[in-house]
Amino acid sequence: MSSPALLAVAHGSRDPAATDVVRDLARQVRRLAPVLDVRVAFLGHAEPSLPTELDAAGPNTVIVPLLLSSGYHLSADITGAASSTGARVAGPLGPDELLLTALAARLAEAGVPDGTPVVLAAAGSSDRAAAADVRKQAVLLAERLRVPVTAAFASAAPPTVPEAVADLRALTHGPVAVASYLLAPGQFQDQLAGSGADWVTAPLGGHPALAGLVIDRYRQAMLAKR
């Protein structure tokens, strides 16, 4: 008996580069778990849609949200679509220790010196649980790097990324890095260039740690009681 399909669901973007990142992540998951039927769907701005791919994926599909925190898209859009089909829904990718590997690698790639304070820059959400998830990831990153780390948001929640950069610079009297807590390029990633930081990292989506995390979420959902 074959395993249920893994349906990775991303927010979706009009930027083709963002879609490419999601599809590349799915390819990495397939390489790590070749026995799984790995599929991709988007909540908007790209195809295939979540309802279309859910119909095609077969019974007992496991949806893995390609989201770095909880929020409306998970609690309403994804869970709502799953409830009508019997699909399982895994938790969001973050917060998680595995993301620290990707975040640290991106900081190193950007040439950020050890000991540099960091702003963890997320997309933002009016959902308090989503903001709390980002702050938990910031705490984990601070513990890993042993530097001050402030969570900030591109929209919908305070502080903004420029505000956090300015506050952290005033506190530490030195350079500040922005660690992109985004999956893919797009409007929010573009905004980070104007944050006033000395370094801005690339999005996380292409890092191999993300593929392992997607598989981990799939397995957790499979083991959970329905």
VMD Tcl script that draws the C-alpha trace (Angstrom):
set ca {
  {0.00 0.00 0.00}
  {1.46 3.33 -1.04}
  {1.89 6.20 1.39}
  {-0.50 9.16 1.23}
  {0.58 11.99 -1.01}
  {2.50 14.91 0.44}
  {0.90 18.11 -0.79}
  {3.14 21.12 -0.13}
  {1.00 24.27 -0.11}
  {2.56 27.70 -0.54}
  {1.04 31.16 -0.33}
  {1.67 31.90 -3.99}
  {3.10 34.96 -5.69}
  {2.96 36.81 -9.00}
  {6.77 36.70 -8.98}
  {7.87 33.69 -11.08}
  {11.04 33.42 -8.99}
  {8.93 32.68 -5.91}
  {7.12 29.88 -7.71}
  {10.44 28.48 -8.88}
  {11.71 28.35 -5.29}
  {8.66 26.36 -4.18}
  {8.97 23.90 -7.05}
  {12.70 23.50 -6.37}
  {11.92 22.76 -2.72}
  {9.49 20.07 -3.84}
  {12.21 18.54 -6.03}
  {14.54 18.43 -3.05}
  {11.85 16.66 -1.00}
  {11.40 14.09 -3.78}
  {15.13 13.39 -3.81}
  {15.16 12.84 -0.05}
  {11.95 10.78 -0.01}
  {11.60 9.14 -3.45}
  {8.84 6.80 -2.24}
  {6.48 9.72 -1.64}
  {4.13 11.29 -4.15}
  {5.17 14.93 -3.62}
  {2.86 17.57 -5.06}
  {2.67 21.37 -4.95}
  {-0.29 23.75 -4.75}
  {-0.74 27.47 -4.18}
  {-3.32 29.51 -2.27}
  {-3.29 32.22 -4.92}
  {-1.47 33.89 -7.84}
  {-0.11 30.58 -9.22}
  {-1.28 27.17 -10.36}
  {-2.29 24.55 -9.44}
  {-4.76 25.70 -6.82}
  {-5.21 23.86 -3.54}
  {-8.70 22.48 -4.37}
  {-7.54 21.25 -7.77}
  {-4.49 19.46 -6.42}
  {-6.39 18.02 -3.46}
  {-8.80 16.38 -5.91}
  {-5.90 14.90 -7.85}
  {-3.81 13.76 -4.88}
  {-6.07 10.97 -3.71}
  {-7.41 9.91 -0.30}
  {-5.64 10.61 3.00}
  {-3.43 13.32 1.50}
  {-1.15 15.07 3.98}
  {-0.98 18.82 3.46}
  {2.29 20.38 4.56}
  {1.90 24.18 4.70}
  {4.97 25.96 3.35}
  {4.40 28.65 5.94}
  {6.91 29.75 8.56}
  {4.26 30.42 11.20}
  {0.62 29.80 11.99}
  {-2.02 32.31 10.92}
  {-5.15 32.82 8.86}
  {-3.96 30.98 5.77}
  {-3.39 27.85 7.85}
  {-6.36 28.07 10.19}
  {-8.90 29.09 7.53}
  {-7.77 28.57 3.93}
  {-5.84 25.31 4.29}
  {-7.81 23.72 7.12}
  {-11.08 24.63 5.45}
  {-10.08 23.02 2.17}
  {-8.81 19.91 3.95}
  {-11.95 19.39 6.04}
  {-14.09 18.68 2.99}
  {-11.74 15.98 1.68}
  {-10.47 14.21 4.79}
  {-6.90 15.36 4.22}
  {-4.57 15.71 7.17}
  {-2.90 19.06 7.81}
  {0.62 19.24 9.23}
  {1.88 22.09 11.33}
  {3.67 25.13 9.86}
  {7.41 24.90 9.26}
  {8.26 27.27 12.08}
  {9.26 27.80 14.72}
  {11.74 24.92 14.65}
  {15.35 24.15 15.51}
  {15.95 22.92 11.95}
  {15.34 26.42 10.62}
  {18.37 27.62 12.57}
  {20.62 25.72 10.18}
  {19.18 27.60 7.21}
  {19.18 30.97 8.98}
  {22.79 30.60 10.11}
  {23.85 29.52 6.62}
  {22.17 32.51 5.00}
  {23.90 34.87 7.44}
  {27.26 33.31 6.63}
  {26.58 33.51 2.89}
  {25.83 37.23 3.27}
  {29.20 37.73 4.98}
  {27.75 38.69 8.35}
  {30.53 38.60 10.99}
  {30.06 36.48 14.10}
  {28.65 38.46 16.99}
  {26.52 40.78 14.83}
  {23.04 41.56 16.22}
  {20.21 40.33 13.98}
  {16.70 41.39 13.05}
  {14.60 38.38 12.08}
  {12.35 39.79 9.35}
  {9.03 38.02 8.73}
  {6.16 38.87 6.40}
  {3.80 39.70 9.27}
  {0.25 38.81 10.21}
  {-2.56 40.31 12.27}
  {-2.89 36.88 13.91}
  {-1.26 37.05 17.34}
  {-0.29 33.38 17.21}
  {1.63 33.98 14.00}
  {3.59 36.87 15.51}
  {4.28 34.76 18.60}
  {5.68 31.98 16.39}
  {8.13 34.42 14.80}
  {9.22 35.71 18.21}
  {9.83 32.11 19.35}
  {12.07 31.58 16.33}
  {13.92 34.79 17.18}
  {14.58 33.46 20.69}
  {15.92 30.19 19.25}
  {18.19 32.11 16.87}
  {19.49 34.33 19.68}
  {20.33 31.22 21.70}
  {22.13 29.65 18.74}
  {24.12 32.74 17.73}
  {24.53 34.21 21.23}
  {23.67 37.67 19.96}
  {20.64 39.96 20.37}
  {17.89 38.99 17.90}
  {14.73 41.05 17.40}
  {11.65 39.82 15.54}
  {10.19 42.34 13.07}
  {7.56 42.35 10.36}
  {7.14 43.67 6.84}
  {3.42 44.28 7.42}
  {0.48 43.92 9.83}
  {2.42 43.75 13.11}
  {4.96 45.88 14.97}
  {7.79 46.59 14.91}
  {8.59 47.23 11.27}
  {11.93 46.00 10.02}
  {13.45 49.52 9.71}
  {12.26 50.32 13.25}
  {13.83 47.15 14.62}
  {17.10 47.80 12.79}
  {17.28 51.35 14.15}
  {16.44 50.27 17.70}
  {18.97 47.44 17.68}
  {21.68 49.71 16.27}
  {20.97 52.30 18.99}
  {21.10 49.57 21.64}
  {24.33 47.92 20.49}
  {26.11 50.91 18.86}
  {27.25 48.75 15.95}
  {26.26 47.16 12.65}
  {23.05 45.15 12.32}
  {22.08 42.30 10.01}
  {18.62 41.40 8.74}
  {17.93 37.67 8.48}
  {15.13 37.12 5.99}
  {12.48 34.88 7.55}
  {10.77 34.47 4.20}
  {10.46 31.41 2.04}
  {10.90 33.01 -1.37}
  {11.73 36.26 -3.17}
  {9.03 38.81 -3.81}
  {7.70 42.13 -2.57}
  {8.52 41.60 1.10}
  {12.06 40.44 0.37}
  {12.58 43.48 -1.86}
  {11.52 45.76 1.00}
  {14.31 44.48 3.23}
  {16.94 46.19 1.08}
  {15.65 49.54 2.35}
  {15.63 48.57 6.02}
  {18.89 50.34 6.85}
  {20.69 47.13 7.79}
  {24.34 46.53 6.97}
  {23.57 43.06 5.58}
  {20.37 41.42 4.33}
  {20.22 37.68 3.77}
  {18.51 35.73 0.99}
  {15.20 33.94 1.59}
  {15.26 30.48 3.13}
  {13.46 28.41 0.50}
  {16.39 27.00 -1.42}
  {18.26 25.70 1.60}
  {18.35 21.88 1.97}
  {17.28 22.06 5.63}
  {13.83 23.15 4.46}
  {13.31 19.91 2.53}
  {14.14 17.86 5.60}
  {11.73 19.94 7.64}
  {8.91 19.38 5.14}
  {9.42 15.61 5.43}
  {9.52 15.89 9.21}
  {6.17 17.70 9.25}
  {4.69 15.04 6.96}
  {5.82 12.26 9.29}
  {4.51 14.05 12.36}
  {1.11 14.41 10.72}
  {1.09 10.73 9.77}
  {1.82 9.72 13.37}
  {-0.75 12.06 14.92}
  {-4.11 10.69 15.96}
  {-6.95 11.80 13.75}
}
mol new
graphics top color blue
foreach p $ca { graphics top sphere $p radius 0.5 }
foreach p [lrange $ca 0 end-1] q [lrange $ca 1 end] { graphics top cylinder $p $q radius 0.2 }
display resetview
